């Protein structure tokens, strides 16, 4: 694992229990999502090689492709956090309550 990430990733947990995915996931959509998150940024997804243009470095860097699944914390987590922060800016400095009620049709 890379030092950029915490010691335990969601993909590590899914990988540890990948044989149980067919019984855990209630439908194929959920199973496909779990398999995508498990394979994200691994050799299974393929990759590409970049050469650093910095004359001091000039190394080859291997980057694995991401799953680009909207549920993946590695791929979309930062976008979700940005969206939440943008919504929090719109909140007033007041208490909020969620109330559901029905109005008559007339």
N, CA, C and O atoms as CSV, one atom per row, in Angstrom:
chain,resi,resn,atom,element,x,y,z
A,1,UNK,N,N,0.813,-1.184,0.000
A,1,UNK,CA,C,0.000,0.000,0.000
A,1,UNK,C,C,0.858,1.249,0.000
A,1,UNK,O,O,1.975,1.251,0.517
A,2,UNK,N,N,0.336,2.286,-0.572
A,2,UNK,CA,C,1.051,3.545,-0.645
A,2,UNK,C,C,0.934,4.299,0.675
A,2,UNK,O,O,-0.039,4.120,1.407
A,3,UNK,N,N,1.905,5.129,0.978
A,3,UNK,CA,C,1.864,5.925,2.198
A,3,UNK,C,C,0.898,7.093,2.091
A,3,UNK,O,O,0.586,7.731,3.096
A,4,UNK,N,N,0.419,7.381,0.883
A,4,UNK,CA,C,-0.526,8.484,0.711
A,4,UNK,C,C,-1.860,8.182,1.365
A,4,UNK,O,O,-2.589,9.108,1.718
A,5,UNK,N,N,-2.192,6.940,1.532
A,5,UNK,CA,C,-3.491,6.545,2.047
A,5,UNK,C,C,-3.355,6.001,3.459
A,5,UNK,O,O,-2.264,5.642,3.902
A,6,UNK,N,N,-4.477,5.947,4.152
A,6,UNK,CA,C,-4.455,5.399,5.505
A,6,UNK,C,C,-4.087,3.916,5.461
A,6,UNK,O,O,-4.040,3.311,4.390
A,7,UNK,N,N,-3.834,3.353,6.609
A,7,UNK,CA,C,-3.358,1.970,6.690
A,7,UNK,C,C,-4.363,0.968,6.135
A,7,UNK,O,O,-3.962,-0.040,5.554
A,8,UNK,N,N,-5.635,1.218,6.296
A,8,UNK,CA,C,-6.656,0.276,5.835
A,8,UNK,C,C,-7.638,1.003,4.921
A,8,UNK,O,O,-8.261,1.985,5.324
A,9,UNK,N,N,-7.768,0.527,3.718
A,9,UNK,CA,C,-8.682,1.112,2.746
A,9,UNK,C,C,-9.945,0.275,2.662
A,9,UNK,O,O,-9.948,-0.899,3.031
A,10,UNK,N,N,-11.010,0.879,2.177
A,10,UNK,CA,C,-12.249,0.155,1.953
A,10,UNK,C,C,-12.004,-1.033,1.034
A,10,UNK,O,O,-12.568,-2.107,1.243
A,11,UNK,N,N,-11.173,-0.851,0.026
A,11,UNK,CA,C,-10.867,-1.935,-0.914
A,11,UNK,C,C,-10.232,-3.129,-0.198
A,11,UNK,O,O,-10.477,-4.276,-0.573
A,12,UNK,N,N,-9.422,-2.869,0.826
A,12,UNK,CA,C,-8.800,-3.960,1.592
A,12,UNK,C,C,-9.852,-4.787,2.320
A,12,UNK,O,O,-9.751,-6.012,2.391
A,13,UNK,N,N,-10.855,-4.113,2.855
A,13,UNK,CA,C,-11.918,-4.817,3.571
A,13,UNK,C,C,-12.751,-5.643,2.598
A,13,UNK,O,O,-13.072,-6.800,2.869
A,14,UNK,N,N,-13.098,-5.039,1.459
A,14,UNK,CA,C,-13.877,-5.769,0.451
A,14,UNK,C,C,-13.081,-6.965,-0.058
A,14,UNK,O,O,-13.634,-8.048,-0.248
A,15,UNK,N,N,-11.782,-6.769,-0.280
A,15,UNK,CA,C,-10.930,-7.850,-0.767
A,15,UNK,C,C,-10.873,-9.007,0.233
A,15,UNK,O,O,-10.824,-10.171,-0.166
A,16,UNK,N,N,-10.880,-8.691,1.526
A,16,UNK,CA,C,-10.817,-9.726,2.556
A,16,UNK,C,C,-12.076,-10.596,2.563
A,16,UNK,O,O,-12.026,-11.767,2.937
A,17,UNK,N,N,-13.204,-10.013,2.146
A,17,UNK,CA,C,-14.473,-10.739,2.172
A,17,UNK,C,C,-15.073,-10.907,0.778
A,17,UNK,O,O,-16.285,-11.073,0.644
A,18,UNK,N,N,-14.235,-10.865,-0.264
A,18,UNK,CA,C,-14.754,-10.881,-1.634
A,18,UNK,C,C,-15.515,-12.156,-1.978
A,18,UNK,O,O,-16.376,-12.136,-2.857
A,19,UNK,N,N,-15.218,-13.251,-1.311
A,19,UNK,CA,C,-15.951,-14.487,-1.608
A,19,UNK,C,C,-17.393,-14.418,-1.110
A,19,UNK,O,O,-18.244,-15.182,-1.565
A,20,UNK,N,N,-17.669,-13.511,-0.182
A,20,UNK,CA,C,-19.023,-13.356,0.354
A,20,UNK,C,C,-19.863,-12.340,-0.412
A,20,UNK,O,O,-21.043,-12.174,-0.106
A,21,UNK,N,N,-19.288,-11.658,-1.397
A,21,UNK,CA,C,-20.025,-10.621,-2.116
A,21,UNK,C,C,-21.338,-11.136,-2.705
A,21,UNK,O,O,-22.349,-10.445,-2.579
A,22,UNK,N,N,-21.381,-12.305,-3.336
A,22,UNK,CA,C,-22.666,-12.757,-3.883
A,22,UNK,C,C,-23.768,-12.900,-2.820
A,22,UNK,O,O,-24.945,-12.712,-3.129
A,23,UNK,N,N,-23.406,-13.224,-1.594
A,23,UNK,CA,C,-24.422,-13.349,-0.546
A,23,UNK,C,C,-24.694,-12.026,0.153
A,23,UNK,O,O,-25.795,-11.810,0.661
A,24,UNK,N,N,-23.707,-11.138,0.187
A,24,UNK,CA,C,-23.888,-9.834,0.836
A,24,UNK,C,C,-24.720,-8.904,-0.041
A,24,UNK,O,O,-25.647,-8.254,0.444
A,25,UNK,N,N,-24.393,-8.839,-1.323
A,25,UNK,CA,C,-25.077,-7.922,-2.241
A,25,UNK,C,C,-26.433,-8.494,-2.611
A,25,UNK,O,O,-26.546,-9.639,-3.047
A,26,UNK,N,N,-27.464,-7.672,-2.427
A,26,UNK,CA,C,-28.817,-8.148,-2.689
A,26,UNK,C,C,-29.181,-8.127,-4.170
A,26,UNK,O,O,-30.191,-8.710,-4.564
A,27,UNK,N,N,-28.369,-7.458,-4.998
A,27,UNK,CA,C,-28.616,-7.456,-6.438
A,27,UNK,C,C,-27.289,-7.301,-7.191
A,27,UNK,O,O,-26.256,-7.015,-6.586
A,28,UNK,N,N,-27.324,-7.488,-8.493
A,28,UNK,CA,C,-26.090,-7.454,-9.281
A,28,UNK,C,C,-25.477,-6.063,-9.329
A,28,UNK,O,O,-24.260,-5.926,-9.457
A,29,UNK,N,N,-26.302,-5.035,-9.229
A,29,UNK,CA,C,-25.780,-3.664,-9.255
A,29,UNK,C,C,-24.871,-3.450,-8.050
A,29,UNK,O,O,-23.784,-2.889,-8.190
A,30,UNK,N,N,-25.299,-3.888,-6.871
A,30,UNK,CA,C,-24.481,-3.734,-5.666
A,30,UNK,C,C,-23.224,-4.596,-5.748
A,30,UNK,O,O,-22.151,-4.174,-5.318
A,31,UNK,N,N,-23.355,-5.787,-6.291
A,31,UNK,CA,C,-22.185,-6.664,-6.436
A,31,UNK,C,C,-21.164,-6.039,-7.385
A,31,UNK,O,O,-19.969,-6.038,-7.088
A,32,UNK,N,N,-21.617,-5.509,-8.523
A,32,UNK,CA,C,-20.697,-4.858,-9.471
A,32,UNK,C,C,-19.991,-3.673,-8.817
A,32,UNK,O,O,-18.804,-3.444,-9.053
A,33,UNK,N,N,-20.719,-2.925,-7.997
A,33,UNK,CA,C,-20.123,-1.785,-7.302
A,33,UNK,C,C,-19.023,-2.252,-6.351
A,33,UNK,O,O,-17.940,-1.669,-6.323
A,34,UNK,N,N,-19.292,-3.288,-5.581
A,34,UNK,CA,C,-18.286,-3.803,-4.649
A,34,UNK,C,C,-17.062,-4.339,-5.381
A,34,UNK,O,O,-15.932,-4.113,-4.948
A,35,UNK,N,N,-17.279,-5.044,-6.485
A,35,UNK,CA,C,-16.144,-5.544,-7.267
A,35,UNK,C,C,-15.331,-4.389,-7.846
A,35,UNK,O,O,-14.103,-4.461,-7.887
A,36,UNK,N,N,-16.002,-3.324,-8.296
A,36,UNK,CA,C,-15.292,-2.162,-8.847
A,36,UNK,C,C,-14.453,-1.491,-7.768
A,36,UNK,O,O,-13.299,-1.141,-8.016
A,37,UNK,N,N,-15.011,-1.306,-6.579
A,37,UNK,CA,C,-14.275,-0.682,-5.486
A,37,UNK,C,C,-13.088,-1.529,-5.059
A,37,UNK,O,O,-12.047,-0.997,-4.675
A,38,UNK,N,N,-13.239,-2.836,-5.123
A,38,UNK,CA,C,-12.158,-3.747,-4.760
A,38,UNK,C,C,-10.996,-3.653,-5.748
A,38,UNK,O,O,-9.836,-3.742,-5.347
A,39,UNK,N,N,-11.296,-3.473,-7.031
A,39,UNK,CA,C,-10.253,-3.455,-8.062
A,39,UNK,C,C,-9.692,-2.061,-8.335
A,39,UNK,O,O,-8.730,-1.927,-9.091
A,40,UNK,N,N,-10.266,-1.034,-7.742
A,40,UNK,CA,C,-9.878,0.347,-8.037
A,40,UNK,C,C,-8.383,0.571,-7.804
A,40,UNK,O,O,-7.838,0.201,-6.764
A,41,UNK,N,N,-7.744,1.177,-8.781
A,41,UNK,CA,C,-6.319,1.523,-8.752
A,41,UNK,C,C,-5.425,0.328,-8.450
A,41,UNK,O,O,-4.479,0.408,-7.667
A,42,UNK,N,N,-5.760,-0.785,-9.102
A,42,UNK,CA,C,-4.923,-1.982,-9.034
A,42,UNK,C,C,-4.552,-2.372,-10.461
A,42,UNK,O,O,-5.063,-1.794,-11.420
A,43,UNK,N,N,-3.680,-3.334,-10.597
A,43,UNK,CA,C,-3.251,-3.798,-11.919
A,43,UNK,C,C,-4.425,-4.384,-12.704
A,43,UNK,O,O,-4.408,-4.380,-13.935
A,44,UNK,N,N,-5.441,-4.887,-12.004
A,44,UNK,CA,C,-6.614,-5.440,-12.695
A,44,UNK,C,C,-7.315,-4.403,-13.555
A,44,UNK,O,O,-7.913,-4.746,-14.574
A,45,UNK,N,N,-7.249,-3.137,-13.157
A,45,UNK,CA,C,-7.911,-2.068,-13.907
A,45,UNK,C,C,-7.016,-1.530,-15.036
A,45,UNK,O,O,-7.439,-0.674,-15.813
A,46,UNK,N,N,-5.806,-2.026,-15.116
A,46,UNK,CA,C,-4.885,-1.500,-16.123
A,46,UNK,C,C,-4.196,-0.262,-15.593
A,46,UNK,O,O,-4.420,0.146,-14.453
A,47,UNK,N,N,-3.373,0.324,-16.408
A,47,UNK,CA,C,-2.654,1.499,-15.950
A,47,UNK,C,C,-1.906,2.173,-17.075
A,47,UNK,O,O,-2.067,1.836,-18.248
A,48,UNK,N,N,-1.100,3.112,-16.702
A,48,UNK,CA,C,-0.291,3.839,-17.682
A,48,UNK,C,C,1.017,4.271,-17.016
A,48,UNK,O,O,1.135,4.311,-15.791
A,49,UNK,N,N,1.977,4.587,-17.856
A,49,UNK,CA,C,3.300,4.985,-17.382
A,49,UNK,C,C,3.533,6.440,-17.757
A,49,UNK,O,O,3.343,6.834,-18.907
A,50,UNK,N,N,3.942,7.225,-16.788
A,50,UNK,CA,C,4.268,8.629,-17.015
A,50,UNK,C,C,5.743,8.836,-16.736
A,50,UNK,O,O,6.306,8.238,-15.818
A,51,UNK,N,N,6.363,9.689,-17.536
A,51,UNK,CA,C,7.748,10.052,-17.277
A,51,UNK,C,C,7.758,11.479,-16.753
A,51,UNK,O,O,7.156,12.377,-17.342
A,52,UNK,N,N,8.440,11.670,-15.653
A,52,UNK,CA,C,8.543,12.986,-15.037
A,52,UNK,C,C,9.445,13.878,-15.903
A,52,UNK,O,O,10.548,13.482,-16.277
A,53,UNK,N,N,8.962,15.077,-16.211
A,53,UNK,CA,C,9.725,16.012,-17.047
A,53,UNK,C,C,10.772,16.788,-16.253
A,53,UNK,O,O,11.622,17.456,-16.842
A,54,UNK,N,N,10.722,16.710,-14.945
A,54,UNK,CA,C,11.674,17.425,-14.118
A,54,UNK,C,C,13.054,16.798,-14.317
A,54,UNK,O,O,13.214,15.597,-14.102
A,55,UNK,N,N,14.053,17.582,-14.721
A,55,UNK,CA,C,15.394,17.026,-14.958
A,55,UNK,C,C,16.007,16.384,-13.712
A,55,UNK,O,O,16.837,15.483,-13.834
A,56,UNK,N,N,15.613,16.832,-12.517
A,56,UNK,CA,C,16.140,16.240,-11.287
A,56,UNK,C,C,15.535,14.863,-11.032
A,56,UNK,O,O,16.149,14.027,-10.369
A,57,UNK,N,N,14.345,14.629,-11.552
A,57,UNK,CA,C,13.650,13.363,-11.292
A,57,UNK,C,C,13.816,12.419,-12.479
A,57,UNK,O,O,14.497,11.399,-12.373
A,58,UNK,N,N,13.211,12.749,-13.578
A,58,UNK,CA,C,13.282,11.993,-14.833
A,58,UNK,C,C,12.988,10.501,-14.636
A,58,UNK,O,O,13.567,9.649,-15.309
A,59,UNK,N,N,12.077,10.202,-13.699
A,59,UNK,CA,C,11.720,8.816,-13.431
A,59,UNK,C,C,10.446,8.427,-14.158
A,59,UNK,O,O,9.668,9.277,-14.590
A,60,UNK,N,N,10.251,7.118,-14.282
A,60,UNK,CA,C,8.989,6.587,-14.787
A,60,UNK,C,C,8.085,6.330,-13.591
A,60,UNK,O,O,8.517,5.757,-12.590
A,61,UNK,N,N,6.821,6.756,-13.697
A,61,UNK,CA,C,5.843,6.563,-12.634
A,61,UNK,C,C,4.700,5.734,-13.184
A,61,UNK,O,O,4.110,6.075,-14.209
A,62,UNK,N,N,4.391,4.649,-12.503
A,62,UNK,CA,C,3.279,3.797,-12.913
A,62,UNK,C,C,2.038,4.235,-12.152
A,62,UNK,O,O,2.053,4.344,-10.926
A,63,UNK,N,N,0.961,4.483,-12.894
A,63,UNK,CA,C,-0.311,4.862,-12.288
A,63,UNK,C,C,-1.370,3.879,-12.743
A,63,UNK,O,O,-1.552,3.659,-13.940
A,64,UNK,N,N,-2.067,3.289,-11.787
A,64,UNK,CA,C,-3.138,2.368,-12.130
A,64,UNK,C,C,-4.431,3.143,-12.334
A,64,UNK,O,O,-4.661,4.167,-11.692
A,65,UNK,N,N,-5.262,2.651,-13.224
A,65,UNK,CA,C,-6.525,3.308,-13.527
A,65,UNK,C,C,-7.505,3.164,-12.375
A,65,UNK,O,O,-7.467,2.193,-11.619
A,66,UNK,N,N,-8.377,4.148,-12.260
A,66,UNK,CA,C,-9.382,4.120,-11.199
A,66,UNK,C,C,-10.699,3.579,-11.741
A,66,UNK,O,O,-10.915,3.523,-12.951
A,67,UNK,N,N,-11.573,3.181,-10.820
A,67,UNK,CA,C,-12.851,2.597,-11.227
A,67,UNK,C,C,-13.854,3.676,-11.639
A,67,UNK,O,O,-14.787,3.386,-12.387
A,68,UNK,N,N,-13.685,4.900,-11.172
A,68,UNK,CA,C,-14.559,6.037,-11.458
A,68,UNK,C,C,-15.999,5.790,-11.015
A,68,UNK,O,O,-16.928,6.399,-11.545
A,69,UNK,N,N,-16.181,4.899,-10.048
A,69,UNK,CA,C,-17.507,4.625,-9.514
A,69,UNK,C,C,-17.882,5.732,-8.539
A,69,UNK,O,O,-17.048,6.164,-7.744
A,70,UNK,N,N,-19.121,6.194,-8.591
A,70,UNK,CA,C,-19.514,7.317,-7.742
A,70,UNK,C,C,-19.521,6.980,-6.262
A,70,UNK,O,O,-19.567,7.883,-5.427
A,71,UNK,N,N,-19.477,5.706,-5.920
A,71,UNK,CA,C,-19.454,5.290,-4.527
A,71,UNK,C,C,-18.034,5.109,-3.996
A,71,UNK,O,O,-17.847,4.863,-2.804
A,72,UNK,N,N,-17.060,5.224,-4.843
A,72,UNK,CA,C,-15.674,4.948,-4.451
A,72,UNK,C,C,-15.078,6.140,-3.703
A,72,UNK,O,O,-15.072,7.255,-4.225
A,73,UNK,N,N,-14.579,5.916,-2.487
A,73,UNK,CA,C,-13.974,7.020,-1.745
A,73,UNK,C,C,-12.676,7.527,-2.366
A,73,UNK,O,O,-12.325,8.693,-2.186
A,74,UNK,N,N,-11.959,6.675,-3.092
A,74,UNK,CA,C,-10.724,7.115,-3.741
A,74,UNK,C,C,-11.018,7.972,-4.968
A,74,UNK,O,O,-10.301,8.935,-5.238
A,75,UNK,N,N,-12.052,7.631,-5.699
A,75,UNK,CA,C,-12.331,8.316,-6.963
A,75,UNK,C,C,-13.233,9.536,-6.798
A,75,UNK,O,O,-12.964,10.596,-7.362
A,76,UNK,N,N,-14.284,9.380,-6.035
A,76,UNK,CA,C,-15.286,10.430,-5.965
A,76,UNK,C,C,-15.428,11.044,-4.582
A,76,UNK,O,O,-16.200,11.986,-4.408
A,77,UNK,N,N,-14.709,10.538,-3.608
A,77,UNK,CA,C,-14.839,11.039,-2.243
A,77,UNK,C,C,-14.565,12.525,-2.118
A,77,UNK,O,O,-15.285,13.222,-1.403
A,78,UNK,N,N,-13.544,13.028,-2.795
A,78,UNK,CA,C,-13.220,14.448,-2.701
A,78,UNK,C,C,-14.301,15.310,-3.334
A,78,UNK,O,O,-14.551,16.420,-2.864
A,79,UNK,N,N,-14.953,14.824,-4.394
A,79,UNK,CA,C,-16.038,15.578,-5.019
A,79,UNK,C,C,-17.240,15.657,-4.091
A,79,UNK,O,O,-17.899,16.694,-4.005
A,80,UNK,N,N,-17.526,14.549,-3.392
A,80,UNK,CA,C,-18.638,14.533,-2.437
A,80,UNK,C,C,-18.381,15.522,-1.320
A,80,UNK,O,O,-19.275,16.276,-0.935
A,81,UNK,N,N,-17.149,15.525,-0.790
A,81,UNK,CA,C,-16.811,16.450,0.293
A,81,UNK,C,C,-16.916,17.898,-0.170
A,81,UNK,O,O,-17.396,18.753,0.575
A,82,UNK,N,N,-16.474,18.180,-1.386
A,82,UNK,CA,C,-16.568,19.543,-1.915
A,82,UNK,C,C,-18.033,19.956,-2.034
A,82,UNK,O,O,-18.384,21.089,-1.704
A,83,UNK,N,N,-18.893,19.042,-2.506
A,83,UNK,CA,C,-20.311,19.331,-2.648
A,83,UNK,C,C,-20.927,19.626,-1.282
A,83,UNK,O,O,-21.718,20.561,-1.156
A,84,UNK,N,N,-20.581,18.849,-0.262
A,84,UNK,CA,C,-21.106,19.065,1.085
A,84,UNK,C,C,-20.661,20.425,1.619
A,84,UNK,O,O,-21.460,21.156,2.204
A,85,UNK,N,N,-19.403,20.759,1.420
A,85,UNK,CA,C,-18.900,22.051,1.886
A,85,UNK,C,C,-19.599,23.201,1.181
A,85,UNK,O,O,-19.911,24.214,1.807
A,86,UNK,N,N,-19.847,23.056,-0.114
A,86,UNK,CA,C,-20.567,24.095,-0.850
A,86,UNK,C,C,-21.991,24.257,-0.340
A,86,UNK,O,O,-22.491,25.379,-0.255
A,87,UNK,N,N,-22.656,23.149,0.002
A,87,UNK,CA,C,-24.019,23.224,0.533
A,87,UNK,C,C,-24.028,23.839,1.925
A,87,UNK,O,O,-24.952,24.575,2.270
A,88,UNK,N,N,-23.010,23.547,2.726
A,88,UNK,CA,C,-22.943,24.097,4.081
A,88,UNK,C,C,-22.789,25.609,4.052
A,88,UNK,O,O,-23.226,26.288,4.980
A,89,UNK,N,N,-22.178,26.147,3.007
A,89,UNK,CA,C,-22.045,27.603,2.875
A,89,UNK,C,C,-23.404,28.271,2.710
A,89,UNK,O,O,-23.570,29.436,3.073
A,90,UNK,N,N,-24.383,27.541,2.164
A,90,UNK,CA,C,-25.718,28.097,1.929
A,90,UNK,C,C,-26.601,28.086,3.180
A,90,UNK,O,O,-27.657,28.718,3.195
A,91,UNK,N,N,-26.177,27.373,4.228
A,91,UNK,CA,C,-26.997,27.264,5.432
A,91,UNK,C,C,-26.984,28.561,6.225
A,91,UNK,O,O,-25.971,29.257,6.295
A,92,UNK,N,N,-28.126,28.869,6.818
A,92,UNK,CA,C,-28.216,30.024,7.703
A,92,UNK,C,C,-27.756,29.609,9.092
A,92,UNK,O,O,-27.779,28.427,9.436
A,93,UNK,N,N,-27.343,30.577,9.879
A,93,UNK,CA,C,-26.921,30.299,11.247
A,93,UNK,C,C,-28.169,30.197,12.127
A,93,UNK,O,O,-28.466,31.089,12.923
A,94,UNK,N,N,-28.881,29.099,11.963
A,94,UNK,CA,C,-30.128,28.868,12.701
A,94,UNK,C,C,-30.336,27.361,12.839
A,94,UNK,O,O,-29.706,26.565,12.142
A,95,UNK,N,N,-31.235,26.987,13.757
A,95,UNK,CA,C,-31.573,25.570,13.914
A,95,UNK,C,C,-32.483,25.147,12.772
A,95,UNK,O,O,-33.353,25.907,12.344
A,96,UNK,N,N,-32.279,23.936,12.284
A,96,UNK,CA,C,-33.080,23.401,11.201
A,96,UNK,C,C,-33.883,22.209,11.692
A,96,UNK,O,O,-33.402,21.407,12.493
A,97,UNK,N,N,-35.121,22.102,11.201
A,97,UNK,CA,C,-35.977,20.962,11.522
A,97,UNK,C,C,-36.572,20.432,10.238
A,97,UNK,O,O,-36.960,21.205,9.362
A,98,UNK,N,N,-36.645,19.144,10.123
A,98,UNK,CA,C,-37.254,18.502,8.951
A,98,UNK,C,C,-38.661,18.065,9.357
A,98,UNK,O,O,-38.832,17.223,10.238
A,99,UNK,N,N,-39.661,18.651,8.702
A,99,UNK,CA,C,-41.042,18.343,9.024
A,99,UNK,C,C,-41.740,17.887,7.749
A,99,UNK,O,O,-41.592,18.507,6.696
A,100,UNK,N,N,-42.494,16.810,7.848
A,100,UNK,CA,C,-43.265,16.289,6.717
A,100,UNK,C,C,-44.734,16.337,7.104
A,100,UNK,O,O,-45.115,15.843,8.165
A,101,UNK,N,N,-45.555,16.926,6.255
A,101,UNK,CA,C,-46.986,16.962,6.515
A,101,UNK,C,C,-47.734,16.935,5.189
A,101,UNK,O,O,-47.145,17.172,4.134
A,102,UNK,N,N,-49.009,16.652,5.242
A,102,UNK,CA,C,-49.838,16.541,4.048
A,102,UNK,C,C,-50.853,17.677,4.035
A,102,UNK,O,O,-51.503,17.964,5.040
A,103,UNK,N,N,-50.973,18.315,2.875
A,103,UNK,CA,C,-51.977,19.364,2.699
A,103,UNK,C,C,-53.160,18.786,1.918
A,103,UNK,O,O,-52.983,17.922,1.059
A,104,UNK,N,N,-54.354,19.265,2.222
A,104,UNK,CA,C,-55.498,18.801,1.428
A,104,UNK,C,C,-55.381,19.304,0.001
A,104,UNK,O,O,-54.733,20.316,-0.265
A,105,UNK,N,N,-56.013,18.591,-0.905
A,105,UNK,CA,C,-55.878,18.951,-2.335
A,105,UNK,C,C,-56.663,20.199,-2.705
A,105,UNK,O,O,-56.465,20.726,-3.799
A,106,UNK,N,N,-57.530,20.690,-1.858
A,106,UNK,CA,C,-58.313,21.904,-2.183
A,106,UNK,C,C,-57.679,23.138,-1.618
A,106,UNK,O,O,-58.203,24.238,-1.797
